[in-house]
């Protein structure tokens, strides 16, 4: 039983339109420092609509997106076919 906020009550498309982009330079900086590239894997926790996941996919990284809100995950799945998504929570992710 949860008494907290659920992103499933949010219009996922509105959420996606209103939230800021991740700066490509910031993502490139992380990728460089972590030596990420083709063949690397990243887990995006609380991935939402996949904006950060998409940035890493653009770098050739294999992304597993963990997003329990079905409405957010539906947008992610539609936009980023190369991202593997799971509807579990962080505490119960299958990794």
C-alpha positions in Angstrom: 0.0 0.0 0.0 1.5 3.3 -1.1 0.5 6.7 0.1 2.9 8.5 -2.2 2.6 10.2 -5.5 2.2 8.1 -8.6 3.3 9.2 -12.0 0.6 7.1 -13.5 -1.8 10.0 -12.8 0.2 12.4 -15.0 -0.4 12.8 -18.7 2.9 11.3 -19.9 3.0 13.3 -23.2 2.5 16.6 -21.3 5.2 15.6 -18.8 7.5 14.8 -21.7 6.8 18.1 -23.5 7.4 20.2 -20.3 10.5 18.6 -18.9 13.9 19.9 -19.9 16.3 18.0 -22.2 19.5 16.5 -20.9 22.4 18.5 -22.2 24.2 16.4 -24.8 27.5 17.7 -23.4 26.7 16.5 -19.9 25.8 13.0 -21.2 29.0 12.9 -23.4 31.0 13.9 -20.3 29.5 11.0 -18.3 30.0 8.6 -21.2 33.6 9.7 -21.6 34.4 9.4 -17.8 32.8 6.0 -17.6 34.2 4.8 -20.9 30.8 4.1 -22.3 30.3 3.3 -25.9 29.1 0.6 -28.3 28.9 -2.6 -26.3 28.5 -0.8 -22.9 25.3 -1.2 -20.9 23.6 1.3 -18.7 20.5 1.0 -16.4 18.3 4.1 -16.4 16.4 4.0 -13.1 13.1 5.9 -13.0 13.5 6.4 -16.7 10.2 8.2 -17.2 9.6 8.8 -20.9 13.1 7.9 -21.8 14.8 11.2 -22.5 18.1 10.2 -20.8 17.8 6.7 -22.2 17.6 8.1 -25.7 20.7 10.2 -25.2 22.7 7.1 -24.3 21.2 5.1 -27.2 22.5 7.9 -29.5 26.0 7.1 -28.2 25.6 3.4 -29.1 25.1 2.3 -25.5 22.7 -0.6 -24.7 20.1 0.8 -22.3 17.8 -1.0 -19.8 15.1 1.4 -18.6 13.5 0.7 -15.3 10.1 2.6 -15.1 7.2 1.3 -13.1 4.6 3.8 -14.5 2.9 2.2 -17.5 2.0 5.5 -19.1 5.6 6.8 -19.0 6.9 3.5 -20.2 4.5 3.5 -23.1 6.0 6.7 -24.4 9.5 5.4 -23.9 8.8 2.2 -25.7 7.2 4.1 -28.6 10.0 6.5 -29.1 13.1 4.4 -28.3 12.7 0.9 -29.8 16.3 0.1 -29.0 15.8 0.6 -25.2 14.8 -2.5 -23.3 12.3 -1.5 -20.6 10.9 -3.1 -17.6 7.9 -2.1 -15.4 9.5 -3.1 -12.2 10.5 -0.8 -9.3 14.1 -0.1 -8.5 13.8 -2.4 -5.5 12.7 -5.4 -7.5 14.4 -4.9 -10.8 15.6 -8.2 -12.4 19.3 -7.4 -12.6 
